Amino acid sequence: MSLEHLIIPGWHGSGQDHWQSHWQARLPASRRTRVRDWQLPDREDWIEALHHLVSTSTADRVVLIAHSLGCVTVAHWARRHGQQWAHRVAGALLVAPADVERDTAPAALRGFAPVPMEPLPFRSILIGSSNDRAASAARTEHFADEWGSDFELLEGVGHINVASGHHRWDGGRRYLRRLTAELPAMPTAPRITPSAVSQAY
């Protein structure tokens, strides 16, 4: 079974020294979302950018690798497109999700609120941090509970980005290996209507 890794960065994108960029360079098959504006994120644009990657993948399954606002994008995508496309998703690694509903959330992120609070229709692992200013530990655990994600809280690692010292983040690869180690059998695909495909870029 072939796998493609889909990278979903957060606000401002993931620069060349971000762990998502290092991982993408090393993974055998990978693409990342392309949005109109990384600085002024638009929820509709970000959802459909992810949908474009999933719906155009030529692999048997895809693995989603999301960071920060990208995690919230995955939740919104799953609410909109999950019923028809979740069979293509082997799993999602959700790292340091941003709480766009917190009092201190930047105005640019508030268009992604409210955060969907329903189980994701595919396996997921959520990695949080005890001192992430983008989301409290309690709020991150709440996301994991609502999304049905396996949860691990890391101590004192910040937002798990370049600013917190995470560049190659080789240690994080173990979560990706865990996610793909025992993939369930690929379910039977539902009937995809032409209108569903036409919604992609």
PyRosetta script that sets phi, psi and omega in degrees:
from pyrosetta import init, pose_from_sequence

init()
pose = pose_from_sequence("MSLEHLIIPGWHGSGQDHWQSHWQARLPASRRTRVRDWQLPDREDWIEALHHLVSTSTADRVVLIAHSLGCVTVAHWARRHGQQWAHRVAGALLVAPADVERDTAPAALRGFAPVPMEPLPFRSILIGSSNDRAASAARTEHFADEWGSDFELLEGVGHINVASGHHRWDGGRRYLRRLTAELPAMPTAPRITPSAVSQAY")
pose.set_psi(1, 129.8)
pose.set_omega(1, 179.9)
pose.set_phi(2, -87.7)
pose.set_psi(2, 145.2)
pose.set_omega(2, 179.9)
pose.set_phi(3, -125.6)
pose.set_psi(3, 140.9)
pose.set_omega(3, 170.5)
pose.set_phi(4, -121.3)
pose.set_psi(4, 138.2)
pose.set_omega(4, -180.0)
pose.set_phi(5, -99.8)
pose.set_psi(5, 124.3)
pose.set_omega(5, -179.0)
pose.set_phi(6, -108.2)
pose.set_psi(6, 120.3)
pose.set_omega(6, -175.8)
pose.set_phi(7, -93.9)
pose.set_psi(7, 125.4)
pose.set_omega(7, 179.1)
pose.set_phi(8, -120.3)
pose.set_psi(8, 94.7)
pose.set_omega(8, -179.0)
pose.set_phi(9, -70.0)
pose.set_psi(9, 171.5)
pose.set_omega(9, 176.1)
pose.set_phi(10, -99.6)
pose.set_psi(10, -162.4)
pose.set_omega(10, -179.0)
pose.set_phi(11, -54.5)
pose.set_psi(11, 136.0)
pose.set_omega(11, -177.5)
pose.set_phi(12, 76.1)
pose.set_psi(12, 0.0)
pose.set_omega(12, -178.7)
pose.set_phi(13, 75.5)
pose.set_psi(13, -176.8)
pose.set_omega(13, 178.1)
pose.set_phi(14, -118.5)
pose.set_psi(14, 112.0)
pose.set_omega(14, -179.0)
pose.set_phi(15, -67.4)
pose.set_psi(15, -179.3)
pose.set_omega(15, -172.5)
pose.set_phi(16, -66.4)
pose.set_psi(16, -20.8)
pose.set_omega(16, 180.0)
pose.set_phi(17, -100.6)
pose.set_psi(17, 3.5)
pose.set_omega(17, 176.9)
pose.set_phi(18, -74.8)
pose.set_psi(18, 147.6)
pose.set_omega(18, -177.9)
pose.set_phi(19, -59.6)
pose.set_psi(19, -31.4)
pose.set_omega(19, 178.6)
pose.set_phi(20, -63.6)
pose.set_psi(20, -36.9)
pose.set_omega(20, 178.5)
pose.set_phi(21, -70.7)
pose.set_psi(21, -40.8)
pose.set_omega(21, 176.7)
pose.set_phi(22, -63.0)
pose.set_psi(22, -43.7)
pose.set_omega(22, 179.1)
pose.set_phi(23, -63.4)
pose.set_psi(23, -44.2)
pose.set_omega(23, -178.3)
pose.set_phi(24, -59.8)
pose.set_psi(24, -38.1)
pose.set_omega(24, 179.9)
pose.set_phi(25, -66.7)
pose.set_psi(25, -25.8)
pose.set_omega(25, -174.9)
pose.set_phi(26, -100.0)
pose.set_psi(26, -21.0)
pose.set_omega(26, -179.1)
pose.set_phi(27, -75.4)
pose.set_psi(27, 141.4)
pose.set_omega(27, -174.1)
pose.set_phi(28, -66.2)
pose.set_psi(28, -29.8)
pose.set_omega(28, 179.2)
pose.set_phi(29, -142.0)
pose.set_psi(29, 114.8)
pose.set_omega(29, -177.0)
pose.set_phi(30, -157.2)
pose.set_psi(30, 150.4)
pose.set_omega(30, 171.8)
pose.set_phi(31, -142.3)
pose.set_psi(31, 164.2)
pose.set_omega(31, 177.1)
pose.set_phi(32, -128.9)
pose.set_psi(32, 158.2)
pose.set_omega(32, 178.6)
pose.set_phi(33, -64.9)
pose.set_psi(33, 147.0)
pose.set_omega(33, 175.3)
pose.set_phi(34, -122.1)
pose.set_psi(34, 119.0)
pose.set_omega(34, -177.2)
pose.set_phi(35, -118.9)
pose.set_psi(35, 165.4)
pose.set_omega(35, -176.7)
pose.set_phi(36, -70.5)
pose.set_psi(36, -36.0)
pose.set_omega(36, -174.0)
pose.set_phi(37, -150.2)
pose.set_psi(37, 113.4)
pose.set_omega(37, 179.1)
pose.set_phi(38, -75.8)
pose.set_psi(38, -23.4)
pose.set_omega(38, -176.3)
pose.set_phi(39, -84.8)
pose.set_psi(39, -34.5)
pose.set_omega(39, 179.1)
pose.set_phi(40, -119.5)
pose.set_psi(40, 79.0)
pose.set_omega(40, -173.0)
pose.set_phi(41, -67.0)
pose.set_psi(41, 138.0)
pose.set_omega(41, 176.6)
pose.set_phi(42, -113.7)
pose.set_psi(42, 124.0)
pose.set_omega(42, -173.0)
pose.set_phi(43, -57.9)
pose.set_psi(43, -45.4)
pose.set_omega(43, -178.6)
pose.set_phi(44, -61.9)
pose.set_psi(44, -43.6)
pose.set_omega(44, 179.7)
pose.set_phi(45, -61.4)
pose.set_psi(45, -43.9)
pose.set_omega(45, -177.0)
pose.set_phi(46, -69.4)
pose.set_psi(46, -39.5)
pose.set_omega(46, 178.1)
pose.set_phi(47, -62.3)
pose.set_psi(47, -47.1)
pose.set_omega(47, -176.1)
pose.set_phi(48, -73.8)
pose.set_psi(48, -25.8)
pose.set_omega(48, 173.3)
pose.set_phi(49, -63.8)
pose.set_psi(49, -41.5)
pose.set_omega(49, 176.1)
pose.set_phi(50, -67.6)
pose.set_psi(50, -41.9)
pose.set_omega(50, 179.9)
pose.set_phi(51, -61.1)
pose.set_psi(51, -37.0)
pose.set_omega(51, 177.5)
pose.set_phi(52, -59.1)
pose.set_psi(52, -44.6)
pose.set_omega(52, 180.0)
pose.set_phi(53, -64.2)
pose.set_psi(53, -46.2)
pose.set_omega(53, -178.1)
pose.set_phi(54, -64.1)
pose.set_psi(54, -46.0)
pose.set_omega(54, -172.9)
pose.set_phi(55, -75.2)
pose.set_psi(55, -18.2)
pose.set_omega(55, 179.6)
pose.set_phi(56, -104.5)
pose.set_psi(56, 0.7)
pose.set_omega(56, -179.9)
pose.set_phi(57, -65.8)
pose.set_psi(57, 138.6)
pose.set_omega(57, 177.0)
pose.set_phi(58, -97.8)
pose.set_psi(58, 0.7)
pose.set_omega(58, 177.8)
pose.set_phi(59, -79.8)
pose.set_psi(59, 163.1)
pose.set_omega(59, 176.6)
pose.set_phi(60, -64.8)
pose.set_psi(60, -42.6)
pose.set_omega(60, -178.6)
pose.set_phi(61, -138.7)
pose.set_psi(61, 161.3)
pose.set_omega(61, 174.8)
pose.set_phi(62, -123.6)
pose.set_psi(62, 152.8)
pose.set_omega(62, 173.9)
pose.set_phi(63, -118.5)
pose.set_psi(63, 127.7)
pose.set_omega(63, -179.9)
pose.set_phi(64, -92.4)
pose.set_psi(64, 131.6)
pose.set_omega(64, 178.6)
pose.set_phi(65, -124.4)
pose.set_psi(65, 101.4)
pose.set_omega(65, -170.7)
pose.set_phi(66, -116.7)
pose.set_psi(66, 148.7)
pose.set_omega(66, 176.3)
pose.set_phi(67, -131.4)
pose.set_psi(67, 136.6)
pose.set_omega(67, 169.3)
pose.set_phi(68, 58.2)
pose.set_psi(68, -119.0)
pose.set_omega(68, 179.5)
pose.set_phi(69, -63.0)
pose.set_psi(69, -23.7)
pose.set_omega(69, 176.0)
pose.set_phi(70, -62.5)
pose.set_psi(70, -32.2)
pose.set_omega(70, 177.5)
pose.set_phi(71, -65.2)
pose.set_psi(71, -42.6)
pose.set_omega(71, 178.2)
pose.set_phi(72, -65.6)
pose.set_psi(72, -35.9)
pose.set_omega(72, 176.3)
pose.set_phi(73, -61.1)
pose.set_psi(73, -41.5)
pose.set_omega(73, 178.0)
pose.set_phi(74, -59.9)
pose.set_psi(74, -43.4)
pose.set_omega(74, 179.8)
pose.set_phi(75, -63.0)
pose.set_psi(75, -41.2)
pose.set_omega(75, 177.7)
pose.set_phi(76, -66.6)
pose.set_psi(76, -41.1)
pose.set_omega(76, 178.5)
pose.set_phi(77, -61.4)
pose.set_psi(77, -43.8)
pose.set_omega(77, -178.9)
pose.set_phi(78, -62.2)
pose.set_psi(78, -38.4)
pose.set_omega(78, 177.7)
pose.set_phi(79, -63.5)
pose.set_psi(79, -40.5)
pose.set_omega(79, -175.0)
pose.set_phi(80, -83.0)
pose.set_psi(80, -42.9)
pose.set_omega(80, -170.2)
pose.set_phi(81, -117.5)
pose.set_psi(81, -4.2)
pose.set_omega(81, -172.2)
pose.set_phi(82, -59.4)
pose.set_psi(82, -38.1)
pose.set_omega(82, -175.7)
pose.set_phi(83, -58.6)
pose.set_psi(83, -37.6)
pose.set_omega(83, -176.8)
pose.set_phi(84, -94.5)
pose.set_psi(84, -25.8)
pose.set_omega(84, -170.1)
pose.set_phi(85, -117.1)
pose.set_psi(85, -4.7)
pose.set_omega(85, -176.4)
pose.set_phi(86, -62.6)
pose.set_psi(86, -25.5)
pose.set_omega(86, 179.1)
pose.set_phi(87, -62.8)
pose.set_psi(87, -18.6)
pose.set_omega(87, 179.3)
pose.set_phi(88, -86.4)
pose.set_psi(88, -12.6)
pose.set_omega(88, -174.3)
pose.set_phi(89, -96.9)
pose.set_psi(89, 114.4)
pose.set_omega(89, 178.4)
pose.set_phi(90, -74.1)
pose.set_psi(90, -28.8)
pose.set_omega(90, -179.7)
pose.set_phi(91, 171.2)
pose.set_psi(91, 169.3)
pose.set_omega(91, 179.8)
pose.set_phi(92, -134.3)
pose.set_psi(92, 131.9)
pose.set_omega(92, 171.7)
pose.set_phi(93, -101.6)
pose.set_psi(93, 115.9)
pose.set_omega(93, -174.2)
pose.set_phi(94, -112.6)
pose.set_psi(94, 112.0)
pose.set_omega(94, -172.3)
pose.set_phi(95, -113.5)
pose.set_psi(95, 123.6)
pose.set_omega(95, 174.5)
pose.set_phi(96, 50.9)
pose.set_psi(96, 60.6)
pose.set_omega(96, -180.0)
pose.set_phi(97, -61.6)
pose.set_psi(97, 141.0)
pose.set_omega(97, 179.1)
pose.set_phi(98, -84.5)
pose.set_psi(98, 133.5)
pose.set_omega(98, 175.9)
pose.set_phi(99, -87.4)
pose.set_psi(99, 95.6)
pose.set_omega(99, -176.0)
pose.set_phi(100, -76.9)
pose.set_psi(100, -3.9)
pose.set_omega(100, 179.1)
pose.set_phi(101, -101.0)
pose.set_psi(101, -2.6)
pose.set_omega(101, -178.5)
pose.set_phi(102, -68.4)
pose.set_psi(102, 156.5)
pose.set_omega(102, -177.0)
pose.set_phi(103, -60.3)
pose.set_psi(103, -32.1)
pose.set_omega(103, -176.7)
pose.set_phi(104, -94.8)
pose.set_psi(104, 10.7)
pose.set_omega(104, -178.9)
pose.set_phi(105, -62.5)
pose.set_psi(105, 133.0)
pose.set_omega(105, 176.7)
pose.set_phi(106, -58.9)
pose.set_psi(106, 147.5)
pose.set_omega(106, -178.3)
pose.set_phi(107, -57.7)
pose.set_psi(107, -32.3)
pose.set_omega(107, -177.8)
pose.set_phi(108, -63.7)
pose.set_psi(108, -21.5)
pose.set_omega(108, -175.5)
pose.set_phi(109, -97.4)
pose.set_psi(109, -10.9)
pose.set_omega(109, -170.3)
pose.set_phi(110, -71.6)
pose.set_psi(110, -15.5)
pose.set_omega(110, 175.5)
pose.set_phi(111, -69.0)
pose.set_psi(111, -11.8)
pose.set_omega(111, 178.4)
pose.set_phi(112, -90.9)
pose.set_psi(112, -2.1)
pose.set_omega(112, 176.5)
pose.set_phi(113, -88.1)
pose.set_psi(113, 151.4)
pose.set_omega(113, -3.1)
pose.set_phi(114, -78.2)
pose.set_psi(114, 152.8)
pose.set_omega(114, 177.7)
pose.set_phi(115, -71.6)
pose.set_psi(115, 128.9)
pose.set_omega(115, 177.1)
pose.set_phi(116, -57.9)
pose.set_psi(116, 132.1)
pose.set_omega(116, -179.0)
pose.set_phi(117, -120.3)
pose.set_psi(117, 74.9)
pose.set_omega(117, 178.9)
pose.set_phi(118, -153.3)
pose.set_psi(118, 153.9)
pose.set_omega(118, -176.1)
pose.set_phi(119, -59.3)
pose.set_psi(119, 136.8)
pose.set_omega(119, 172.8)
pose.set_phi(120, -72.0)
pose.set_psi(120, 142.0)
pose.set_omega(120, -176.9)
pose.set_phi(121, -84.8)
pose.set_psi(121, 27.8)
pose.set_omega(121, 177.1)
pose.set_phi(122, -155.4)
pose.set_psi(122, 163.9)
pose.set_omega(122, -178.3)
pose.set_phi(123, -66.0)
pose.set_psi(123, 145.5)
pose.set_omega(123, 177.8)
pose.set_phi(124, -150.7)
pose.set_psi(124, 152.6)
pose.set_omega(124, 173.5)
pose.set_phi(125, -124.5)
pose.set_psi(125, 128.0)
pose.set_omega(125, -179.7)
pose.set_phi(126, -112.3)
pose.set_psi(126, 126.6)
pose.set_omega(126, 179.2)
pose.set_phi(127, -110.4)
pose.set_psi(127, 120.0)
pose.set_omega(127, 178.5)
pose.set_phi(128, -116.2)
pose.set_psi(128, 177.4)
pose.set_omega(128, -179.5)
pose.set_phi(129, -132.0)
pose.set_psi(129, 145.3)
pose.set_omega(129, -178.4)
pose.set_phi(130, -71.9)
pose.set_psi(130, -17.6)
pose.set_omega(130, -177.3)
pose.set_phi(131, -132.2)
pose.set_psi(131, 39.3)
pose.set_omega(131, 179.1)
pose.set_phi(132, -84.6)
pose.set_psi(132, 118.8)
pose.set_omega(132, -179.4)
pose.set_phi(133, -71.1)
pose.set_psi(133, -15.2)
pose.set_omega(133, 179.9)
pose.set_phi(134, -83.3)
pose.set_psi(134, -14.1)
pose.set_omega(134, 178.8)
pose.set_phi(135, -167.8)
pose.set_psi(135, 132.7)
pose.set_omega(135, 177.6)
pose.set_phi(136, -68.8)
pose.set_psi(136, 160.1)
pose.set_omega(136, 178.2)
pose.set_phi(137, -60.2)
pose.set_psi(137, -40.5)
pose.set_omega(137, -179.4)
pose.set_phi(138, -65.4)
pose.set_psi(138, -40.4)
pose.set_omega(138, -179.7)
pose.set_phi(139, -68.5)
pose.set_psi(139, -39.4)
pose.set_omega(139, 178.1)
pose.set_phi(140, -63.2)
pose.set_psi(140, -42.2)
pose.set_omega(140, 177.6)
pose.set_phi(141, -64.5)
pose.set_psi(141, -35.3)
pose.set_omega(141, 177.5)
pose.set_phi(142, -62.8)
pose.set_psi(142, -42.4)
pose.set_omega(142, 175.6)
pose.set_phi(143, -56.7)
pose.set_psi(143, -47.5)
pose.set_omega(143, -178.4)
pose.set_phi(144, -59.7)
pose.set_psi(144, -43.3)
pose.set_omega(144, 179.1)
pose.set_phi(145, -61.3)
pose.set_psi(145, -47.2)
pose.set_omega(145, -176.2)
pose.set_phi(146, -70.6)
pose.set_psi(146, -35.2)
pose.set_omega(146, -178.9)
pose.set_phi(147, -84.3)
pose.set_psi(147, -8.2)
pose.set_omega(147, -178.4)
pose.set_phi(148, 73.0)
pose.set_psi(148, 30.6)
pose.set_omega(148, -176.3)
pose.set_phi(149, -92.6)
pose.set_psi(149, 145.6)
pose.set_omega(149, 164.4)
pose.set_phi(150, -63.6)
pose.set_psi(150, 141.3)
pose.set_omega(150, -171.3)
pose.set_phi(151, -126.7)
pose.set_psi(151, 137.3)
pose.set_omega(151, 172.3)
pose.set_phi(152, -138.3)
pose.set_psi(152, 128.0)
pose.set_omega(152, 178.9)
pose.set_phi(153, -104.7)
pose.set_psi(153, 120.2)
pose.set_omega(153, 179.0)
pose.set_phi(154, -93.8)
pose.set_psi(154, 144.9)
pose.set_omega(154, -176.8)
pose.set_phi(155, -88.6)
pose.set_psi(155, 123.8)
pose.set_omega(155, 168.4)
pose.set_phi(156, 63.1)
pose.set_psi(156, 36.2)
pose.set_omega(156, -177.5)
pose.set_phi(157, -109.0)
pose.set_psi(157, 11.1)
pose.set_omega(157, 175.5)
pose.set_phi(158, 64.1)
pose.set_psi(158, -143.9)
pose.set_omega(158, -176.6)
pose.set_phi(159, -89.1)
pose.set_psi(159, 8.9)
pose.set_omega(159, 178.2)
pose.set_phi(160, 52.9)
pose.set_psi(160, 56.8)
pose.set_omega(160, 179.2)
pose.set_phi(161, -141.4)
pose.set_psi(161, -170.9)
pose.set_omega(161, -178.2)
pose.set_phi(162, -61.9)
pose.set_psi(162, -40.8)
pose.set_omega(162, -178.4)
pose.set_phi(163, -61.4)
pose.set_psi(163, -28.4)
pose.set_omega(163, 179.5)
pose.set_phi(164, -96.0)
pose.set_psi(164, 11.3)
pose.set_omega(164, 174.8)
pose.set_phi(165, 89.6)
pose.set_psi(165, 14.1)
pose.set_omega(165, -179.3)
pose.set_phi(166, -99.9)
pose.set_psi(166, 104.2)
pose.set_omega(166, -178.4)
pose.set_phi(167, -106.8)
pose.set_psi(167, -82.7)
pose.set_omega(167, 176.4)
pose.set_phi(168, -73.7)
pose.set_psi(168, -31.9)
pose.set_omega(168, -178.8)
pose.set_phi(169, 43.2)
pose.set_psi(169, 56.2)
pose.set_omega(169, -179.9)
pose.set_phi(170, -61.0)
pose.set_psi(170, -33.0)
pose.set_omega(170, 179.7)
pose.set_phi(171, -62.0)
pose.set_psi(171, -28.0)
pose.set_omega(171, 180.0)
pose.set_phi(172, -70.8)
pose.set_psi(172, -17.3)
pose.set_omega(172, -178.1)
pose.set_phi(173, -64.7)
pose.set_psi(173, -21.0)
pose.set_omega(173, -179.8)
pose.set_phi(174, -66.2)
pose.set_psi(174, -28.8)
pose.set_omega(174, 177.8)
pose.set_phi(175, -71.2)
pose.set_psi(175, -36.1)
pose.set_omega(175, 176.2)
pose.set_phi(176, -66.3)
pose.set_psi(176, -40.9)
pose.set_omega(176, 177.7)
pose.set_phi(177, -63.8)
pose.set_psi(177, -40.0)
pose.set_omega(177, 178.4)
pose.set_phi(178, -62.8)
pose.set_psi(178, -40.0)
pose.set_omega(178, -177.2)
pose.set_phi(179, -64.1)
pose.set_psi(179, -35.7)
pose.set_omega(179, -174.2)
pose.set_phi(180, -104.7)
pose.set_psi(180, 0.3)
pose.set_omega(180, -175.3)
pose.set_phi(181, -64.8)
pose.set_psi(181, -42.3)
pose.set_omega(181, -177.1)
pose.set_phi(182, -127.9)
pose.set_psi(182, 72.0)
pose.set_omega(182, -179.1)
pose.set_phi(183, -70.6)
pose.set_psi(183, 135.1)
pose.set_omega(183, 175.0)
pose.set_phi(184, -68.7)
pose.set_psi(184, 161.3)
pose.set_omega(184, 177.7)
pose.set_phi(185, -59.6)
pose.set_psi(185, 145.0)
pose.set_omega(185, -179.2)
pose.set_phi(186, -68.1)
pose.set_psi(186, 122.6)
pose.set_omega(186, -179.1)
pose.set_phi(187, -70.2)
pose.set_psi(187, 162.6)
pose.set_omega(187, 176.7)
pose.set_phi(188, -66.1)
pose.set_psi(188, 132.1)
pose.set_omega(188, -177.5)
pose.set_phi(189, -72.9)
pose.set_psi(189, 137.3)
pose.set_omega(189, 172.7)
pose.set_phi(190, -71.4)
pose.set_psi(190, 165.4)
pose.set_omega(190, 178.5)
pose.set_phi(191, -69.9)
pose.set_psi(191, 123.9)
pose.set_omega(191, 179.3)
pose.set_phi(192, -97.0)
pose.set_psi(192, 122.3)
pose.set_omega(192, -178.7)
pose.set_phi(193, -82.7)
pose.set_psi(193, 153.1)
pose.set_omega(193, 177.7)
pose.set_phi(194, -56.4)
pose.set_psi(194, -33.7)
pose.set_omega(194, -178.7)
pose.set_phi(195, -66.0)
pose.set_psi(195, -32.1)
pose.set_omega(195, 178.9)
pose.set_phi(196, -66.5)
pose.set_psi(196, -40.8)
pose.set_omega(196, 179.8)
pose.set_phi(197, -69.5)
pose.set_psi(197, -36.8)
pose.set_omega(197, -176.3)
pose.set_phi(198, -67.1)
pose.set_psi(198, -16.9)
pose.set_omega(198, 179.0)
pose.set_phi(199, -73.1)
pose.set_psi(199, -18.2)
pose.set_omega(199, 178.1)
pose.set_phi(200, -74.6)
pose.set_psi(200, 162.5)
pose.set_omega(200, 177.8)
pose.set_phi(201, -61.5)
pose.dump_pdb("model.pdb")
